[in-house]
Amino acid sequence: MANGEIYPEDASALRASNYDDWAAVADQHRESILERARQATREREKAIHQEQVKRQQQWAEMSLLERMSANPVSEVAAAQAREQWGITGR
């Protein structure tokens, strides 16, 4: 307060001391900080969503062979299939 700076966390103390105008300024600072954080979160979530939509569109446009090559069978799954189907490799 001596420097003329009002911080968001000072609002309750200012209100308790009957400095309602300064408490309102502190509340405004707090709201602006929260709004910037919300906006950053919205932008980040929008970017993630756009990337997911892009990947889904690419997947939808792929042919069956392209999908199979993009998602290869793991070694474990291949070994299990060989055992289940009786494939010995001889």
PyMOL commands that set and color helices and strands:
alter all, ss='L'
color gray80, all
select helices_A, chain A and resi 8-16+20-61+64-70+75-85
alter helices_A, ss='H'
color red, helices_A
deselect
rebuild
show_as cartoon
